Amino acid sequence: MADVPDVEMVETEDEYIHVRFRDSDRYDEIRTPDWAENPAESVSEGSEVRTGRLEGEDDWEVTSVLIQKIVGKEKAEEQAREIVEKIES
């Protein structure tokens, strides 16, 4: 099983529930990569994954997952963990 980071914050923004795993302020660059669409959509339709890259590093880490608000906060957190596990395993 992948070492999924702890959830730092869950907040509702517009039509998404934003499940944050890592502080986005620590990254030099943030992206919503196309390659993350398949693992995200396989768990929760309409979800998005944001990744960040530390300055001077080549690797990207999942910073947060956005789940559609209709899912509900508790289920969104569960689905976000599953998405991160798929990506980081």
N, C-alpha and C positions, 0 to 999 in steps of 0.2 A: 504494500500500500504506500502511496506517495506521502511525503511529509507536507501536508497542506498547512499553510500558515494560518494562524488564528485570525478571526475576523476582528478588525479594529473598530469598525463603525458600520451601522446600517442606517441609511436615511432615504427618505422619499424625495425625489426630484422630478418634477414634471410627470411624464408617463412611466418613469422607471423607479425601481427600488435599487439604490446604489449600495452594493455590498463591498466595502473597502477592506483589503487584506494587508496592504502596505501603504505607507504615507507617500503620496504622489510628489510631495515637495522635495523628496530626496533624490529624485530622478532628473537627469539632464534632458531627457526627451520622453514624451508619452505618445503612444499610438493606439489605434484601434485596428489591429491587423486583420486582413482578409482571411488568413489561414486559420484564425481562431473561430471563424464563423461556424465551421462544421462541428467541432466538439461542443460549442455553446448551444447551437440549434438542436443538437441531438439530445440535450437535456431539457432545454426550455426555449420554446419558439419565441423569436423576437429578441433574444438576449444578445448582449454585446460584451466583449472582453477588452479591457484596456491594459496595455503592457507598458513598462517603463525600462529605460536603460540608464544605468549609472554612468556618470562621466568617466571616460577612459576604458569602459568595459565593452565587450562584444555581446554579452548575454542579455536577454530581455526577461523580465519577471512579470507575472500577472500582478497588477496593482489593485484592480477592482473588476467586478462583474456587475453589469446592469441587467436587471430582470424586470420584465413588464410588471407594472404596479398591480394588475388584476390578480396576480399569483398570491399576493399577500406577503407580509414581512417575514413570517416564520418559514414559509415554504421557499421564499426567495433566498434566504440565507442557506438553507439546505441545498437548493439547486446550485447556488454559486459555489459552494464547497465541492460539489460533485464535478462541476465544470473545471475548477482549478485542479482537482485530482486528475482528471483526464489529460489536461494540458501538461502538467508538471511531472507526470509519471513516465 
